Protein backbone atom coordinates (compact mmCIF):
# COMPACT_ATOMS: atom_id res chain seq x y z
CA UNK A 1 0.00 0.00 0.00
CA UNK A 2 2.92 2.35 0.50
CA UNK A 3 3.53 4.87 -2.25
CA UNK A 4 -0.09 5.35 -3.30
CA UNK A 5 -1.22 7.91 -0.70
CA UNK A 6 -0.29 8.74 2.88
CA UNK A 7 -2.46 6.80 5.32
CA UNK A 8 -4.57 8.83 7.76
CA UNK A 9 -4.56 7.06 11.13
CA UNK A 10 -6.84 7.36 14.15
CA UNK A 11 -3.93 7.97 16.55
CA UNK A 12 -3.25 11.43 17.89
CA UNK A 13 0.17 12.77 16.96
CA UNK A 14 2.71 13.02 19.79
CA UNK A 15 5.63 11.24 21.42
CA UNK A 16 5.52 7.49 21.98
CA UNK A 17 6.05 5.82 25.36
CA UNK A 18 9.70 4.75 25.10
CA UNK A 19 9.08 1.82 27.47
CA UNK A 20 6.77 0.11 24.96
CA UNK A 21 8.79 -1.60 22.23
CA UNK A 22 5.97 -3.32 20.29
CA UNK A 23 2.93 -1.49 18.89
CA UNK A 24 3.41 1.75 20.85
CA UNK A 25 0.39 4.01 21.28
CA UNK A 26 0.42 7.76 20.92
CA UNK A 27 -1.26 10.19 23.30
CA UNK A 28 -4.94 9.67 24.14
CA UNK A 29 -5.77 13.33 23.49
CA UNK A 30 -4.65 15.92 21.00
CA UNK A 31 -5.55 17.95 17.95
CA UNK A 32 -3.48 16.50 15.12
CA UNK A 33 -3.84 12.96 13.74
CA UNK A 34 -1.03 10.74 12.49
CA UNK A 35 -0.37 10.21 8.78
CA UNK A 36 1.88 7.26 7.89
CA UNK A 37 3.89 6.52 4.80
CA UNK A 38 3.99 8.71 1.75
CA UNK A 39 2.16 9.19 -1.49
CA UNK A 40 2.87 9.32 -5.19
CA UNK A 41 4.15 12.89 -5.06
CA UNK A 42 6.31 12.60 -1.90
CA UNK A 43 10.04 12.22 -1.53
CA UNK A 44 11.34 8.63 -1.52
CA UNK A 45 12.38 8.92 2.14
CA UNK A 46 8.69 9.27 3.07
CA UNK A 47 7.66 6.02 1.36
CA UNK A 48 8.01 3.83 4.42
CA UNK A 49 5.60 2.87 7.20
CA UNK A 50 7.86 4.25 9.94
CA UNK A 51 7.54 7.78 8.54
CA UNK A 52 5.00 9.80 10.54
CA UNK A 53 3.60 13.24 9.91
CA UNK A 54 0.57 14.99 11.34
CA UNK A 55 -2.41 16.92 10.02
CA UNK A 56 -5.63 18.40 11.26
CA UNK A 57 -8.43 15.84 10.61
CA UNK A 58 -10.33 18.48 8.63
CA UNK A 59 -7.41 18.90 6.21
CA UNK A 60 -8.14 17.75 2.63
CA UNK A 61 -5.36 16.57 0.33
CA UNK A 62 -5.26 14.34 -2.76
CA UNK A 63 -2.19 12.67 -1.26
CA UNK A 64 -4.02 11.48 1.88
CA UNK A 65 -6.29 8.45 2.27
CA UNK A 66 -7.24 5.78 4.79
CA UNK A 67 -7.40 2.01 4.92
CA UNK A 68 -10.54 0.04 5.73
CA UNK A 69 -9.53 -3.19 7.47
CA UNK A 70 -11.02 -6.07 9.42
CA UNK A 71 -9.87 -9.18 11.27
CA UNK A 72 -9.22 -12.27 9.18
CA UNK A 73 -11.35 -14.45 11.48
CA UNK A 74 -14.81 -13.93 12.85
CA UNK A 75 -14.71 -11.89 16.05
CA UNK A 76 -16.91 -11.65 19.08
CA UNK A 77 -19.21 -9.01 17.65
CA UNK A 78 -18.56 -5.31 17.98
CA UNK A 79 -15.59 -3.13 18.71
CA UNK A 80 -16.00 0.11 20.61
CA UNK A 81 -13.27 2.73 20.61
CA UNK A 82 -12.56 4.85 23.66
CA UNK A 83 -10.93 7.63 21.67
CA UNK A 84 -12.79 10.89 21.29
CA UNK A 85 -12.67 12.87 18.09
CA UNK A 86 -13.02 16.57 18.98
CA UNK A 87 -13.95 17.71 15.49
CA UNK A 88 -16.90 19.88 14.59
CA UNK A 89 -18.73 18.36 11.62
CA UNK A 90 -20.41 20.33 8.88
CA UNK A 91 -24.21 20.39 8.60
CA UNK A 92 -24.14 17.68 5.90
CA UNK A 93 -20.93 15.72 6.39
CA UNK A 94 -19.72 13.09 3.95
CA UNK A 95 -19.67 9.87 5.94
CA UNK A 96 -18.51 6.46 4.73
CA UNK A 97 -20.15 3.44 6.37
CA UNK A 98 -18.58 0.06 5.62
CA UNK A 99 -20.18 -3.27 6.50
CA UNK A 100 -18.23 -6.51 6.62
CA UNK A 101 -19.57 -10.06 6.76
CA UNK A 102 -17.96 -13.46 7.10
CA UNK A 103 -18.78 -16.43 4.91
CA UNK A 104 -18.83 -19.76 6.64
Secondary structure, DSSP 8 states (H G I E B T S, - for coil): -TTTSEEEEEEE-S---TT--SS----SS-SEEEEES--TTS-GGG-STT-EEEEETT---TTEE------SS--SS-------------TT------------
